[in-house]
């Protein structure tokens, strides 16, 4: 019998209602973050090839946004 790899070896266990709600909320939050990341990468070409820790990328993006916010009188 061949060995199963990765997620294939996990058994299909039905999720509870609470687990479905948590997964749904997590997916919504994650999608917003991924949309923001994509928007930054389109706006700032230098961020397209960055392959660092996501927290470090966030710091770089925040630094890149500061002059843009000043230029457009955005303070938030």
N, CA, C and O atoms as a Tripos MOL2 file, in Angstrom:
@<TRIPOS>MOLECULE
protein
  304   303    76     0     0
PROTEIN
NO_CHARGES

@<TRIPOS>ATOM
      1 N           0.8430   -1.1800    0.0000 N.3       1 UNK1
      2 CA          0.0000    0.0000    0.0000 C.3       1 UNK1
      3 C           0.8930    1.2500    0.0000 C.2       1 UNK1
      4 O           1.7500    1.3790    0.8750 O.2       1 UNK1
      5 N           0.7150    2.1800   -0.9660 N.am      2 UNK2
      6 CA          1.5690    3.3770   -1.0160 C.3       2 UNK2
      7 C           1.2790    4.3270    0.1240 C.2       2 UNK2
      8 O           0.1570    4.4230    0.6190 O.2       2 UNK2
      9 N           2.3330    5.0300    0.5270 N.am      3 UNK3
     10 CA          2.1850    6.0190    1.5950 C.3       3 UNK3
     11 C           1.4530    7.2470    1.0600 C.2       3 UNK3
     12 O           1.7000    7.7030   -0.0560 O.2       3 UNK3
     13 N           0.5460    7.7720    1.8840 N.am      4 UNK4
     14 CA         -0.1430    9.0050    1.5150 C.3       4 UNK4
     15 C           0.6490   10.1790    2.0600 C.2       4 UNK4
     16 O           1.1870   10.1140    3.1650 O.2       4 UNK4
     17 N           0.7190   11.2510    1.2870 N.am      5 UNK5
     18 CA          1.4950   12.4110    1.6920 C.3       5 UNK5
     19 C           0.5990   13.6140    1.9080 C.2       5 UNK5
     20 O          -0.4890   13.7070    1.3390 O.2       5 UNK5
     21 N           1.0720   14.5390    2.7420 N.am      6 UNK6
     22 CA          0.3990   15.8170    2.9430 C.3       6 UNK6
     23 C          -0.9930   15.6970    3.5160 C.2       6 UNK6
     24 O          -1.2390   14.9030    4.4240 O.2       6 UNK6
     25 N          -1.9040   16.4920    2.9790 N.am      7 UNK7
     26 CA         -3.2650   16.5380    3.5060 C.3       7 UNK7
     27 C          -4.0810   15.3070    3.1500 C.2       7 UNK7
     28 O          -5.1350   15.0760    3.7410 O.2       7 UNK7
     29 N          -3.6140   14.5170    2.1960 N.am      8 UNK8
     30 CA         -4.3620   13.3410    1.7770 C.3       8 UNK8
     31 C          -4.5300   12.3380    2.9140 C.2       8 UNK8
     32 O          -5.4860   11.5630    2.9140 O.2       8 UNK8
     33 N          -3.6250   12.3410    3.8710 N.am      9 UNK9
     34 CA         -3.7200   11.3690    4.9530 C.3       9 UNK9
     35 C          -4.6590   11.8170    6.0740 C.2       9 UNK9
     36 O          -4.9520   11.0330    6.9760 O.2       9 UNK9
     37 N          -5.1360   13.0620    6.0330 N.am     10 UNK10
     38 CA         -6.0670   13.5300    7.0500 C.3      10 UNK10
     39 C          -7.4440   12.9250    6.8140 C.2      10 UNK10
     40 O          -7.8960   12.7910    5.6770 O.2      10 UNK10
     41 N          -8.0930   12.5660    7.9020 N.am     11 UNK11
     42 CA         -9.4370   12.0060    7.7830 C.3      11 UNK11
     43 C         -10.4400   13.1300    7.6300 C.2      11 UNK11
     44 O         -10.2490   14.2220    8.1650 O.2      11 UNK11
     45 N         -11.5020   12.8610    6.9060 N.am     12 UNK12
     46 CA        -12.5690   13.8430    6.7210 C.3      12 UNK12
     47 C         -13.4520   13.8330    7.9590 C.2      12 UNK12
     48 O         -14.2790   12.9400    8.1370 O.2      12 UNK12
     49 N         -13.2670   14.8410    8.8180 N.am     13 UNK13
     50 CA        -14.0700   14.9790   10.0300 C.3      13 UNK13
     51 C         -14.9610   16.1910    9.8480 C.2      13 UNK13
     52 O         -14.4630   17.2840    9.5780 O.2      13 UNK13
     53 N         -16.2830   16.0220    9.9920 N.am     14 UNK14
     54 CA        -17.1680   17.1720    9.8010 C.3      14 UNK14
     55 C         -16.8940   18.2590   10.8400 C.2      14 UNK14
     56 O         -16.6300   17.9720   12.0070 O.2      14 UNK14
     57 N         -16.9620   19.5150   10.3890 N.am     15 UNK15
     58 CA        -16.7360   20.6500   11.2760 C.3      15 UNK15
     59 C         -18.0190   21.0130   12.0120 C.2      15 UNK15
     60 O         -19.1310   20.8090   11.5230 O.2      15 UNK15
     61 N         -17.8180   21.5540   13.1960 N.am     16 UNK16
     62 CA        -18.9690   22.0400   13.9550 C.3      16 UNK16
     63 C         -19.4020   23.3860   13.3890 C.2      16 UNK16
     64 O         -18.6790   23.9930   12.5990 O.2      16 UNK16
     65 N         -20.5720   23.8500   13.7900 N.am     17 UNK17
     66 CA        -21.0750   25.1590   13.3560 C.3      17 UNK17
     67 C         -20.0940   26.2660   13.7540 C.2      17 UNK17
     68 O         -19.8230   27.1710   12.9640 O.2      17 UNK17
     69 N         -19.5630   26.1940   14.9790 N.am     18 UNK18
     70 CA        -18.6150   27.2130   15.4600 C.3      18 UNK18
     71 C         -17.3410   27.2100   14.6170 C.2      18 UNK18
     72 O         -16.8010   28.2720   14.3080 O.2      18 UNK18
     73 N         -16.8650   26.0400   14.2490 N.am     19 UNK19
     74 CA        -15.6580   25.9520   13.4230 C.3      19 UNK19
     75 C         -15.8970   26.5460   12.0320 C.2      19 UNK19
     76 O         -15.0100   27.1860   11.4680 O.2      19 UNK19
     77 N         -17.0970   26.3330   11.4810 N.am     20 UNK20
     78 CA        -17.4360   26.9340   10.1910 C.3      20 UNK20
     79 C         -17.4230   28.4590   10.2830 C.2      20 UNK20
     80 O         -16.9150   29.1330    9.3870 O.2      20 UNK20
     81 N         -17.9790   28.9980   11.3610 N.am     21 UNK21
     82 CA        -18.0270   30.4460   11.5520 C.3      21 UNK21
     83 C         -16.6060   31.0040   11.6740 C.2      21 UNK21
     84 O         -16.2740   32.0120   11.0500 O.2      21 UNK21
     85 N         -15.7810   30.3500   12.4740 N.am     22 UNK22
     86 CA        -14.3930   30.8000   12.6570 C.3      22 UNK22
     87 C         -13.6370   30.7490   11.3380 C.2      22 UNK22
     88 O         -12.9100   31.6870   11.0110 O.2      22 UNK22
     89 N         -13.7950   29.6660   10.5700 N.am     23 UNK23
     90 CA        -13.1190   29.5590    9.2760 C.3      23 UNK23
     91 C         -13.5770   30.6550    8.3180 C.2      23 UNK23
     92 O         -12.7690   31.2200    7.5810 O.2      23 UNK23
     93 N         -14.8650   30.9490    8.3330 N.am     24 UNK24
     94 CA        -15.4090   31.9860    7.4630 C.3      24 UNK24
     95 C         -14.8330   33.3610    7.8190 C.2      24 UNK24
     96 O         -14.4200   34.1140    6.9370 O.2      24 UNK24
     97 N         -14.8110   33.6800    9.1170 N.am     25 UNK25
     98 CA        -14.2610   34.9660    9.5580 C.3      25 UNK25
     99 C         -12.7780   35.0850    9.2180 C.2      25 UNK25
    100 O         -12.3100   36.1370    8.7830 O.2      25 UNK25
    101 N         -12.0580   34.0010    9.4210 N.am     26 UNK26
    102 CA        -10.6250   33.9940    9.1120 C.3      26 UNK26
    103 C         -10.3970   34.2160    7.6140 C.2      26 UNK26
    104 O          -9.4990   34.9640    7.2280 O.2      26 UNK26
    105 N         -11.1970   33.5790    6.7830 N.am     27 UNK27
    106 CA        -11.0540   33.7300    5.3360 C.3      27 UNK27
    107 C         -11.3380   35.1660    4.9080 C.2      27 UNK27
    108 O         -10.6570   35.6980    4.0310 O.2      27 UNK27
    109 N         -12.3470   35.8010    5.5260 N.am     28 UNK28
    110 CA        -12.6690   37.1870    5.1810 C.3      28 UNK28
    111 C         -11.5320   38.1290    5.5540 C.2      28 UNK28
    112 O         -11.1630   39.0100    4.7780 O.2      28 UNK28
    113 N         -10.9810   37.9350    6.7480 N.am     29 UNK29
    114 CA         -9.8620   38.7810    7.1730 C.3      29 UNK29
    115 C          -8.6480   38.5680    6.2690 C.2      29 UNK29
    116 O          -7.9810   39.5210    5.8650 O.2      29 UNK29
    117 N          -8.3840   37.3280    5.9700 N.am     30 UNK30
    118 CA         -7.2210   37.0220    5.1390 C.3      30 UNK30
    119 C          -7.3820   37.5970    3.7350 C.2      30 UNK30
    120 O          -6.4190   38.0990    3.1560 O.2      30 UNK30
    121 N          -8.5860   37.5270    3.1880 N.am     31 UNK31
    122 CA         -8.7820   38.0450    1.8370 C.3      31 UNK31
    123 C          -8.5630   39.5460    1.7880 C.2      31 UNK31
    124 O          -8.0020   40.0580    0.8190 O.2      31 UNK31
    125 N          -9.0000   40.2630    2.8260 N.am     32 UNK32
    126 CA         -8.7720   41.7170    2.8700 C.3      32 UNK32
    127 C          -7.2760   42.0180    2.9010 C.2      32 UNK32
    128 O          -6.8010   42.9130    2.2030 O.2      32 UNK32
    129 N          -6.5400   41.2670    3.7110 N.am     33 UNK33
    130 CA         -5.0910   41.4740    3.8090 C.3      33 UNK33
    131 C          -4.4110   41.1680    2.4760 C.2      33 UNK33
    132 O          -3.5060   41.8900    2.0590 O.2      33 UNK33
    133 N          -4.8420   40.1090    1.8150 N.am     34 UNK34
    134 CA         -4.2350   39.7480    0.5320 C.3      34 UNK34
    135 C          -4.5730   40.7720   -0.5480 C.2      34 UNK34
    136 O          -3.7450   41.0510   -1.4150 O.2      34 UNK34
    137 N          -5.7800   41.3340   -0.5030 N.am     35 UNK35
    138 CA         -6.1430   42.3830   -1.4540 C.3      35 UNK35
    139 C          -5.2710   43.6180   -1.2360 C.2      35 UNK35
    140 O          -4.7920   44.2240   -2.1950 O.2      35 UNK35
    141 N          -5.0690   43.9850    0.0220 N.am     36 UNK36
    142 CA         -4.2100   45.1250    0.3440 C.3      36 UNK36
    143 C          -2.7830   44.8980   -0.1110 C.2      36 UNK36
    144 O          -2.1440   45.7990   -0.6550 O.2      36 UNK36
    145 N          -2.2850   43.6930    0.1130 N.am     37 UNK37
    146 CA         -0.9240   43.3580   -0.3070 C.3      37 UNK37
    147 C          -0.8020   43.4470   -1.8250 C.2      37 UNK37
    148 O           0.1790   43.9860   -2.3380 O.2      37 UNK37
    149 N          -1.7800   42.9270   -2.5390 N.am     38 UNK38
    150 CA         -1.7530   42.9830   -3.9960 C.3      38 UNK38
    151 C          -1.7950   44.4270   -4.4860 C.2      38 UNK38
    152 O          -1.0910   44.7890   -5.4280 O.2      38 UNK38
    153 N          -2.6220   45.2470   -3.8450 N.am     39 UNK39
    154 CA         -2.7290   46.6530   -4.2410 C.3      39 UNK39
    155 C          -1.3930   47.3740   -4.0340 C.2      39 UNK39
    156 O          -0.9750   48.1770   -4.8690 O.2      39 UNK39
    157 N          -0.7330   47.0790   -2.9160 N.am     40 UNK40
    158 CA          0.5800   47.6940   -2.6620 C.3      40 UNK40
    159 C           1.6060   47.2550   -3.7000 C.2      40 UNK40
    160 O           2.4030   48.0640   -4.1770 O.2      40 UNK40
    161 N           1.5840   45.9690   -4.0460 N.am     41 UNK41
    162 CA          2.5570   45.4670   -5.0080 C.3      41 UNK41
    163 C           2.3450   46.0560   -6.3920 C.2      41 UNK41
    164 O           3.3040   46.2440   -7.1400 O.2      41 UNK41
    165 N           1.0930   46.3480   -6.7400 N.am     42 UNK42
    166 CA          0.8150   46.9740   -8.0270 C.3      42 UNK42
    167 C           1.2640   48.4290   -8.0010 C.2      42 UNK42
    168 O           1.8300   48.9270   -8.9740 O.2      42 UNK42
    169 N           1.0110   49.1110   -6.8820 N.am     43 UNK43
    170 CA          1.3400   50.5300   -6.7650 C.3      43 UNK43
    171 C           2.8470   50.7520   -6.6620 C.2      43 UNK43
    172 O           3.4000   51.6340   -7.3180 O.2      43 UNK43
    173 N           3.4990   49.9480   -5.8380 N.am     44 UNK44
    174 CA          4.9340   50.1120   -5.6110 C.3      44 UNK44
    175 C           5.6880   48.9410   -6.2260 C.2      44 UNK44
    176 O           5.7580   47.8590   -5.6430 O.2      44 UNK44
    177 N           6.2380   49.1650   -7.3870 N.am     45 UNK45
    178 CA          6.9070   48.1030   -8.1340 C.3      45 UNK45
    179 C           8.0360   47.4500   -7.3430 C.2      45 UNK45
    180 O           8.3160   46.2660   -7.5330 O.2      45 UNK45
    181 N           8.6800   48.1980   -6.4670 N.am     46 UNK46
    182 CA          9.7960   47.6550   -5.6850 C.3      46 UNK46
    183 C           9.3480   46.5260   -4.7630 C.2      46 UNK46
    184 O          10.1620   45.6770   -4.3980 O.2      46 UNK46
    185 N           8.0730   46.4970   -4.3810 N.am     47 UNK47
    186 CA          7.5910   45.4560   -3.4730 C.3      47 UNK47
    187 C           7.2740   44.1460   -4.1920 C.2      47 UNK47
    188 O           7.0110   43.1400   -3.5330 O.2      47 UNK47
    189 N           7.2910   44.1340   -5.4940 N.am     48 UNK48
    190 CA          6.9070   42.9210   -6.2370 C.3      48 UNK48
    191 C           7.8730   41.7720   -6.0420 C.2      48 UNK48
    192 O           7.4700   40.6090   -6.0500 O.2      48 UNK48
    193 N           9.1450   42.0900   -5.8660 N.am     49 UNK49
    194 CA         10.1560   41.0260   -5.7710 C.3      49 UNK49
    195 C          10.6270   40.7850   -4.3380 C.2      49 UNK49
    196 O          11.6120   40.0790   -4.1220 O.2      49 UNK49
    197 N           9.9450   41.3560   -3.3730 N.am     50 UNK50
    198 CA         10.3390   41.1800   -1.9790 C.3      50 UNK50
    199 C           9.8910   39.8050   -1.5070 C.2      50 UNK50
    200 O           8.7280   39.4360   -1.6750 O.2      50 UNK50
    201 N          10.7960   39.0570   -0.9270 N.am     51 UNK51
    202 CA         10.4520   37.7280   -0.4130 C.3      51 UNK51
    203 C          10.9410   37.5990    1.0260 C.2      51 UNK51
    204 O          11.6800   36.6770    1.3710 O.2      51 UNK51
    205 N          10.5120   38.5440    1.8540 N.am     52 UNK52
    206 CA         10.9060   38.5310    3.2540 C.3      52 UNK52
    207 C           9.7190   38.1400    4.1170 C.2      52 UNK52
    208 O           8.6400   37.8100    3.6250 O.2      52 UNK52
    209 N           9.9530   38.1870    5.4050 N.am     53 UNK53
    210 CA          8.9110   37.9460    6.3890 C.3      53 UNK53
    211 C           7.7740   38.9570    6.1850 C.2      53 UNK53
    212 O           8.0430   40.1400    5.9790 O.2      53 UNK53
    213 N           6.4970   38.5120    6.2370 N.am     54 UNK54
    214 CA          5.3810   39.4330    6.0270 C.3      54 UNK54
    215 C           5.3980   40.6520    6.9470 C.2      54 UNK54
    216 O           4.9870   41.7340    6.5290 O.2      54 UNK54
    217 N           5.8610   40.5080    8.1820 N.am     55 UNK55
    218 CA          5.9250   41.6560    9.0970 C.3      55 UNK55
    219 C           6.9440   42.6730    8.6050 C.2      55 UNK55
    220 O           6.7300   43.8790    8.7280 O.2      55 UNK55
    221 N           8.0430   42.1940    8.0530 N.am     56 UNK56
    222 CA          9.0670   43.0960    7.5170 C.3      56 UNK56
    223 C           8.5450   43.8150    6.2770 C.2      56 UNK56
    224 O           8.7970   45.0060    6.0920 O.2      56 UNK56
    225 N           7.8200   43.0920    5.4320 N.am     57 UNK57
    226 CA          7.2240   43.7060    4.2530 C.3      57 UNK57
    227 C           6.2420   44.7890    4.6690 C.2      57 UNK57
    228 O           6.1580   45.8330    4.0240 O.2      57 UNK57
    229 N           5.4940   44.5460    5.7520 N.am     58 UNK58
    230 CA          4.5560   45.5500    6.2530 C.3      58 UNK58
    231 C           5.2610   46.8190    6.6780 C.2      58 UNK58
    232 O           4.7620   47.9190    6.4380 O.2      58 UNK58
    233 N           6.4100   46.6800    7.3020 N.am     59 UNK59
    234 CA          7.1850   47.8610    7.7150 C.3      59 UNK59
    235 C           7.6990   48.6210    6.5000 C.2      59 UNK59
    236 O           7.6890   49.8510    6.4850 O.2      59 UNK59
    237 N           8.1480   47.8940    5.4860 N.am     60 UNK60
    238 CA          8.6210   48.5270    4.2530 C.3      60 UNK60
    239 C           7.4670   49.2580    3.5690 C.2      60 UNK60
    240 O           7.6300   50.3850    3.1010 O.2      60 UNK60
    241 N           6.3020   48.6140    3.5130 N.am     61 UNK61
    242 CA          5.1330   49.2250    2.8760 C.3      61 UNK61
    243 C           4.6970   50.4750    3.6350 C.2      61 UNK61
    244 O           4.3340   51.4790    3.0210 O.2      61 UNK61
    245 N           4.7290   50.4210    4.9580 N.am     62 UNK62
    246 CA          4.3510   51.5970    5.7580 C.3      62 UNK62
    247 C           5.2910   52.7590    5.4710 C.2      62 UNK62
    248 O           4.8570   53.9060    5.3630 O.2      62 UNK62
    249 N           6.5680   52.4610    5.3500 N.am     63 UNK63
    250 CA          7.5390   53.5160    5.0390 C.3      63 UNK63
    251 C           7.3030   54.0670    3.6280 C.2      63 UNK63
    252 O           7.4710   55.2630    3.3910 O.2      63 UNK63
    253 N           6.9200   53.2030    2.7060 N.am     64 UNK64
    254 CA          6.6670   53.6500    1.3410 C.3      64 UNK64
    255 C           5.3920   54.4780    1.2500 C.2      64 UNK64
    256 O           5.2970   55.3740    0.4110 O.2      64 UNK64
    257 N           4.4180   54.1930    2.0980 N.am     65 UNK65
    258 CA          3.1440   54.9130    2.0560 C.3      65 UNK65
    259 C           3.2260   56.3030    2.6710 C.2      65 UNK65
    260 O           2.4260   57.1730    2.3290 O.2      65 UNK65
    261 N           4.1680   56.5270    3.5630 N.am     66 UNK66
    262 CA          4.2340   57.8170    4.2590 C.3      66 UNK66
    263 C           4.3600   59.0030    3.2940 C.2      66 UNK66
    264 O           3.5870   59.9540    3.4170 O.2      66 UNK66
    265 N           5.2940   58.9890    2.3490 N.am     67 UNK67
    266 CA          5.3550   60.1330    1.4210 C.3      67 UNK67
    267 C           4.0910   60.2640    0.5690 C.2      67 UNK67
    268 O           3.6670   61.3730    0.2450 O.2      67 UNK67
    269 N           3.4920   59.1240    0.2070 N.am     68 UNK68
    270 CA          2.2670   59.1560   -0.5880 C.3      68 UNK68
    271 C           1.1350   59.8090    0.1970 C.2      68 UNK68
    272 O           0.3770   60.6080   -0.3510 O.2      68 UNK68
    273 N           1.0220   59.4700    1.4740 N.am     69 UNK69
    274 CA         -0.0070   60.0760    2.3110 C.3      69 UNK69
    275 C           0.2330   61.5690    2.4940 C.2      69 UNK69
    276 O          -0.7160   62.3530    2.4660 O.2      69 UNK69
    277 N           1.4690   61.9690    2.6780 N.am     70 UNK70
    278 CA          1.7840   63.3980    2.8150 C.3      70 UNK70
    279 C           1.4340   64.1520    1.5370 C.2      70 UNK70
    280 O           0.9140   65.2670    1.5810 O.2      70 UNK70
    281 N           1.7250   63.5360    0.4170 N.am     71 UNK71
    282 CA          1.4580   64.1710   -0.8720 C.3      71 UNK71
    283 C          -0.0420   64.4160   -1.0700 C.2      71 UNK71
    284 O          -0.4350   65.4170   -1.6690 O.2      71 UNK71
    285 N          -0.8700   63.5080   -0.5710 N.am     72 UNK72
    286 CA         -2.3250   63.6090   -0.7550 C.3      72 UNK72
    287 C          -3.0490   64.1030    0.5070 C.2      72 UNK72
    288 O          -4.2690   63.9810    0.6130 O.2      72 UNK72
    289 N          -2.2980   64.6540    1.4500 N.am     73 UNK73
    290 CA         -2.8540   65.1700    2.7100 C.3      73 UNK73
    291 C          -3.7050   64.1330    3.4500 C.2      73 UNK73
    292 O          -4.7940   64.4470    3.9310 O.2      73 UNK73
    293 N          -3.2120   62.9200    3.5360 N.am     74 UNK74
    294 CA         -3.8880   61.8490    4.2840 C.3      74 UNK74
    295 C          -3.1540   61.6700    5.6030 C.2      74 UNK74
    296 O          -1.9330   61.5180    5.6170 O.2      74 UNK74
    297 N          -3.8750   61.6850    6.6930 N.am     75 UNK75
    298 CA         -3.2310   61.5520    8.0050 C.3      75 UNK75
    299 C          -3.5790   60.2600    8.7030 C.2      75 UNK75
    300 O          -3.0450   59.9840    9.7770 O.2      75 UNK75
    301 N          -4.4600   59.4540    8.1270 N.am     76 UNK76
    302 CA         -4.8550   58.2010    8.7730 C.3      76 UNK76
    303 C          -4.2870   57.0270    8.0540 C.2      76 UNK76
    304 O          -4.5150   55.8860    8.4570 O.2      76 UNK76
@<TRIPOS>BOND
     1     1     2 1
     2     2     3 1
     3     3     4 2
     4     3     5 am
     5     5     6 1
     6     6     7 1
     7     7     8 2
     8     7     9 am
     9     9    10 1
    10    10    11 1
    11    11    12 2
    12    11    13 am
    13    13    14 1
    14    14    15 1
    15    15    16 2
    16    15    17 am
    17    17    18 1
    18    18    19 1
    19    19    20 2
    20    19    21 am
    21    21    22 1
    22    22    23 1
    23    23    24 2
    24    23    25 am
    25    25    26 1
    26    26    27 1
    27    27    28 2
    28    27    29 am
    29    29    30 1
    30    30    31 1
    31    31    32 2
    32    31    33 am
    33    33    34 1
    34    34    35 1
    35    35    36 2
    36    35    37 am
    37    37    38 1
    38    38    39 1
    39    39    40 2
    40    39    41 am
    41    41    42 1
    42    42    43 1
    43    43    44 2
    44    43    45 am
    45    45    46 1
    46    46    47 1
    47    47    48 2
    48    47    49 am
    49    49    50 1
    50    50    51 1
    51    51    52 2
    52    51    53 am
    53    53    54 1
    54    54    55 1
    55    55    56 2
    56    55    57 am
    57    57    58 1
    58    58    59 1
    59    59    60 2
    60    59    61 am
    61    61    62 1
    62    62    63 1
    63    63    64 2
    64    63    65 am
    65    65    66 1
    66    66    67 1
    67    67    68 2
    68    67    69 am
    69    69    70 1
    70    70    71 1
    71    71    72 2
    72    71    73 am
    73    73    74 1
    74    74    75 1
    75    75    76 2
    76    75    77 am
    77    77    78 1
    78    78    79 1
    79    79    80 2
    80    79    81 am
    81    81    82 1
    82    82    83 1
    83    83    84 2
    84    83    85 am
    85    85    86 1
    86    86    87 1
    87    87    88 2
    88    87    89 am
    89    89    90 1
    90    90    91 1
    91    91    92 2
    92    91    93 am
    93    93    94 1
    94    94    95 1
    95    95    96 2
    96    95    97 am
    97    97    98 1
    98    98    99 1
    99    99   100 2
   100    99   101 am
   101   101   102 1
   102   102   103 1
   103   103   104 2
   104   103   105 am
   105   105   106 1
   106   106   107 1
   107   107   108 2
   108   107   109 am
   109   109   110 1
   110   110   111 1
   111   111   112 2
   112   111   113 am
   113   113   114 1
   114   114   115 1
   115   115   116 2
   116   115   117 am
   117   117   118 1
   118   118   119 1
   119   119   120 2
   120   119   121 am
   121   121   122 1
   122   122   123 1
   123   123   124 2
   124   123   125 am
   125   125   126 1
   126   126   127 1
   127   127   128 2
   128   127   129 am
   129   129   130 1
   130   130   131 1
   131   131   132 2
   132   131   133 am
   133   133   134 1
   134   134   135 1
   135   135   136 2
   136   135   137 am
   137   137   138 1
   138   138   139 1
   139   139   140 2
   140   139   141 am
   141   141   142 1
   142   142   143 1
   143   143   144 2
   144   143   145 am
   145   145   146 1
   146   146   147 1
   147   147   148 2
   148   147   149 am
   149   149   150 1
   150   150   151 1
   151   151   152 2
   152   151   153 am
   153   153   154 1
   154   154   155 1
   155   155   156 2
   156   155   157 am
   157   157   158 1
   158   158   159 1
   159   159   160 2
   160   159   161 am
   161   161   162 1
   162   162   163 1
   163   163   164 2
   164   163   165 am
   165   165   166 1
   166   166   167 1
   167   167   168 2
   168   167   169 am
   169   169   170 1
   170   170   171 1
   171   171   172 2
   172   171   173 am
   173   173   174 1
   174   174   175 1
   175   175   176 2
   176   175   177 am
   177   177   178 1
   178   178   179 1
   179   179   180 2
   180   179   181 am
   181   181   182 1
   182   182   183 1
   183   183   184 2
   184   183   185 am
   185   185   186 1
   186   186   187 1
   187   187   188 2
   188   187   189 am
   189   189   190 1
   190   190   191 1
   191   191   192 2
   192   191   193 am
   193   193   194 1
   194   194   195 1
   195   195   196 2
   196   195   197 am
   197   197   198 1
   198   198   199 1
   199   199   200 2
   200   199   201 am
   201   201   202 1
   202   202   203 1
   203   203   204 2
   204   203   205 am
   205   205   206 1
   206   206   207 1
   207   207   208 2
   208   207   209 am
   209   209   210 1
   210   210   211 1
   211   211   212 2
   212   211   213 am
   213   213   214 1
   214   214   215 1
   215   215   216 2
   216   215   217 am
   217   217   218 1
   218   218   219 1
   219   219   220 2
   220   219   221 am
   221   221   222 1
   222   222   223 1
   223   223   224 2
   224   223   225 am
   225   225   226 1
   226   226   227 1
   227   227   228 2
   228   227   229 am
   229   229   230 1
   230   230   231 1
   231   231   232 2
   232   231   233 am
   233   233   234 1
   234   234   235 1
   235   235   236 2
   236   235   237 am
   237   237   238 1
   238   238   239 1
   239   239   240 2
   240   239   241 am
   241   241   242 1
   242   242   243 1
   243   243   244 2
   244   243   245 am
   245   245   246 1
   246   246   247 1
   247   247   248 2
   248   247   249 am
   249   249   250 1
   250   250   251 1
   251   251   252 2
   252   251   253 am
   253   253   254 1
   254   254   255 1
   255   255   256 2
   256   255   257 am
   257   257   258 1
   258   258   259 1
   259   259   260 2
   260   259   261 am
   261   261   262 1
   262   262   263 1
   263   263   264 2
   264   263   265 am
   265   265   266 1
   266   266   267 1
   267   267   268 2
   268   267   269 am
   269   269   270 1
   270   270   271 1
   271   271   272 2
   272   271   273 am
   273   273   274 1
   274   274   275 1
   275   275   276 2
   276   275   277 am
   277   277   278 1
   278   278   279 1
   279   279   280 2
   280   279   281 am
   281   281   282 1
   282   282   283 1
   283   283   284 2
   284   283   285 am
   285   285   286 1
   286   286   287 1
   287   287   288 2
   288   287   289 am
   289   289   290 1
   290   290   291 1
   291   291   292 2
   292   291   293 am
   293   293   294 1
   294   294   295 1
   295   295   296 2
   296   295   297 am
   297   297   298 1
   298   298   299 1
   299   299   300 2
   300   299   301 am
   301   301   302 1
   302   302   303 1
   303   303   304 2
@<TRIPOS>SUBSTRUCTURE
     1 UNK1         2 RESIDUE 1 A UNK
     2 UNK2         6 RESIDUE 1 A UNK
     3 UNK3        10 RESIDUE 1 A UNK
     4 UNK4        14 RESIDUE 1 A UNK
     5 UNK5        18 RESIDUE 1 A UNK
     6 UNK6        22 RESIDUE 1 A UNK
     7 UNK7        26 RESIDUE 1 A UNK
     8 UNK8        30 RESIDUE 1 A UNK
     9 UNK9        34 RESIDUE 1 A UNK
    10 UNK10       38 RESIDUE 1 A UNK
    11 UNK11       42 RESIDUE 1 A UNK
    12 UNK12       46 RESIDUE 1 A UNK
    13 UNK13       50 RESIDUE 1 A UNK
    14 UNK14       54 RESIDUE 1 A UNK
    15 UNK15       58 RESIDUE 1 A UNK
    16 UNK16       62 RESIDUE 1 A UNK
    17 UNK17       66 RESIDUE 1 A UNK
    18 UNK18       70 RESIDUE 1 A UNK
    19 UNK19       74 RESIDUE 1 A UNK
    20 UNK20       78 RESIDUE 1 A UNK
    21 UNK21       82 RESIDUE 1 A UNK
    22 UNK22       86 RESIDUE 1 A UNK
    23 UNK23       90 RESIDUE 1 A UNK
    24 UNK24       94 RESIDUE 1 A UNK
    25 UNK25       98 RESIDUE 1 A UNK
    26 UNK26      102 RESIDUE 1 A UNK
    27 UNK27      106 RESIDUE 1 A UNK
    28 UNK28      110 RESIDUE 1 A UNK
    29 UNK29      114 RESIDUE 1 A UNK
    30 UNK30      118 RESIDUE 1 A UNK
    31 UNK31      122 RESIDUE 1 A UNK
    32 UNK32      126 RESIDUE 1 A UNK
    33 UNK33      130 RESIDUE 1 A UNK
    34 UNK34      134 RESIDUE 1 A UNK
    35 UNK35      138 RESIDUE 1 A UNK
    36 UNK36      142 RESIDUE 1 A UNK
    37 UNK37      146 RESIDUE 1 A UNK
    38 UNK38      150 RESIDUE 1 A UNK
    39 UNK39      154 RESIDUE 1 A UNK
    40 UNK40      158 RESIDUE 1 A UNK
    41 UNK41      162 RESIDUE 1 A UNK
    42 UNK42      166 RESIDUE 1 A UNK
    43 UNK43      170 RESIDUE 1 A UNK
    44 UNK44      174 RESIDUE 1 A UNK
    45 UNK45      178 RESIDUE 1 A UNK
    46 UNK46      182 RESIDUE 1 A UNK
    47 UNK47      186 RESIDUE 1 A UNK
    48 UNK48      190 RESIDUE 1 A UNK
    49 UNK49      194 RESIDUE 1 A UNK
    50 UNK50      198 RESIDUE 1 A UNK
    51 UNK51      202 RESIDUE 1 A UNK
    52 UNK52      206 RESIDUE 1 A UNK
    53 UNK53      210 RESIDUE 1 A UNK
    54 UNK54      214 RESIDUE 1 A UNK
    55 UNK55      218 RESIDUE 1 A UNK
    56 UNK56      222 RESIDUE 1 A UNK
    57 UNK57      226 RESIDUE 1 A UNK
    58 UNK58      230 RESIDUE 1 A UNK
    59 UNK59      234 RESIDUE 1 A UNK
    60 UNK60      238 RESIDUE 1 A UNK
    61 UNK61      242 RESIDUE 1 A UNK
    62 UNK62      246 RESIDUE 1 A UNK
    63 UNK63      250 RESIDUE 1 A UNK
    64 UNK64      254 RESIDUE 1 A UNK
    65 UNK65      258 RESIDUE 1 A UNK
    66 UNK66      262 RESIDUE 1 A UNK
    67 UNK67      266 RESIDUE 1 A UNK
    68 UNK68      270 RESIDUE 1 A UNK
    69 UNK69      274 RESIDUE 1 A UNK
    70 UNK70      278 RESIDUE 1 A UNK
    71 UNK71      282 RESIDUE 1 A UNK
    72 UNK72      286 RESIDUE 1 A UNK
    73 UNK73      290 RESIDUE 1 A UNK
    74 UNK74      294 RESIDUE 1 A UNK
    75 UNK75      298 RESIDUE 1 A UNK
    76 UNK76      302 RESIDUE 1 A UNK
